Amino acid sequence: MFKLNFVPQNTKVNFVGYRRFSYPFSALLVVASIALFLVQGLNFGIDFKGGFLIEVKTEGPADVSELRNTLGGLGLGEVQVQEFGAPDDILIRVQQQDGSEGEQAAVIAQIKGALGSQVAEYRRTEFVGPTVGAELIESAIWAVVLAIGAILIYIWFRFEWQFGVGAVIALTHDVITTIGLFALTQLEFNLATVAAILTIAGYSINDTVVIYDRVREELRRYKKMDMDALLNLSANRTLSRTFMTSVTTLIALTALAIFGGTIIRDFAFAMIWGVVIGTYSSVFIAVPVLLGLKLSRESLSAGLEEDGSSKDDKAAETPPEK
């Protein structure tokens, strides 16, 4: 049977040796991302800045493009129009306007007048104030921090502390550079973006754990191999899986970014960047950093039996099929 191999068998890429290039490059990305965040800031969406939330119902299936064009011509700044449940249920978000409460009410009346007969019923009108936005920002930060902390604890207990710290270094690198990308491009940063960052964290850590698991296997199999060579061997033996997972995910995300519409564009864009930077950090950061963390067979000896297998692995081992 014909098999299509995008990655050659038995590759010998010197991932550990390339750390003299990947470390400075990643450090530059992280510093630039932090600088952009501090100087330029993020383009926070309505979820964080505050604004109006209006839920309406149309006579038939709504023409989202027409509604968006109508509201876009009012000069109210950022306006989001999206389907909300049924085809005739529409959710409209408009950024907070300058002025007093009376002026805010006048803006709502202006919106209703512009929509006119396009809307059959106004189901609810809510105002999201800046206080709520600040609380959402705080909650988003805590969500990311707690996710990273939980990942550190899991890998620490699943492997050893060097693996946990290495994974968190790579993961923090991915999160910071993603935020830096949004600061650079000024794409809207909203709750969907926070969801994308958490998804990126999960994707990146999955890639890293696959490689780390292979490192542990090779440590048991090759008891005298130099640590540099062993790390390179582990990364190369999982390279095909890493590459194919990234490519197939990117194909789906690219289709989502092109055909998913403006509402989901920023989420898809963040995910595309996350897959690329997560794949890079898994092999060029997470793997070589183990050397700097002094990973050695001696540091793992407490969990290994004399034959090189762990107690947990022996308990889970099943007899080979005859």
Summary of the structure (lengths in Angstrom):
residues: 322
radius of gyration: 25.1
end to end distance: 26.1
largest distance: 81.4
contacts: 984
relative contact order: 0.13
helix: 65%
strand: 10%
